[in-house]
Amino acid sequence: MLAVTLYPILQAIYESLFQFRLTAPGEREFIGLGNYAVILSDGVWWSALWTTLLITIVTVAVELVLGFALALVMHKALKAVRGPLRTAILVPYGIITVVSAFAWFYAFDINSGYVNSWFAWLPGIDSDLNWFAQGPTALFVIMASEIWKTTPFISLLLLAGLAQVPDELTEAAKVDGATWWEQMRKVIIPNMKAAIMVAVLFRALDAFRIFDNVFIMTNGAYGTEVLSLLAYRQSISRLEIGLGSAVSVLLFLCVLIICFIAIKLFKVDLAGAQGGK
């Protein structure tokens, strides 16, 4: 863990304090927090941060709802079909992210895509719509591809949480006359708080570091730039190691903030009881 995690983080923090371009290694200059001042005063950073937050919030919210529905289906399925059903649901998650991104790109591409022909009969729908030539539609495809691929992951975590809810509690709620929604709100979901927190936290961290889909579909054009792609551009494309390291450090700090918020919001002790004060 120290070799593959701590050292790269410390190295990035160290490099972020220098004005350093890989093509001119002899011109390294210590500038302290200068790189951070440049980044935080640039609108590109804030635009990429907003886009990243938008993708994270929307994908996690939709995946949580769909994942819970799928978890209920898998949990209530008959034993004869339970295995094949779970396998079918988990197939998208087993596909490599790059392959999935290319599949969605080719499906929506104006030249090779077939999606436009599906909706050409609807009034107001342009059969020649270029989904990747404008921000809103490009973001829609990016988020849809993320949701399609990773919802099975959320459903698997929530299924584990459903399995931990005692049947006696739901039966008692039924006897007391609780409706289906009241059973969900007062019995099942409160007892799944730990599983929900793990699902939201893991998925939020993954979505916040999204890279593959954006890189393949738009390469950050039309307002789809995200923080991971911004760090890639600085470090790999422009070879600005100092600026790129600073973006990476800020991205890491954002991830820590997300972890802190999730833990404080759910108030779950994963090693013990739930819902402590």
Secondary structure, DSSP 8 states (H G I E B T S, - for coil): -IIIIIHHHHHHHHHTTEE-BTT-GGG-EE-TTHHHHHHHTSHHHHHHHHHHHHHHHHHHHHHHHHHHHHHHHHHHS-HHHHHHHHHHHHHHHHS-HHHHHHHHHHHH-TTT--HHHHSTTSTT--TT--GGGSHHHHHHHHHHHHHHHHHHHHHHHHHHHHHTS-HHHHHHHHHTT--HHHHIIIIIHHHTHHHHHHHHHHHHHHHHT--HHHHHHTTTTTTT--HHHHHHIIIIIS-BHHHHHHHHHHHHHHHHHHHHHHHHHH-B-TTS-BS--
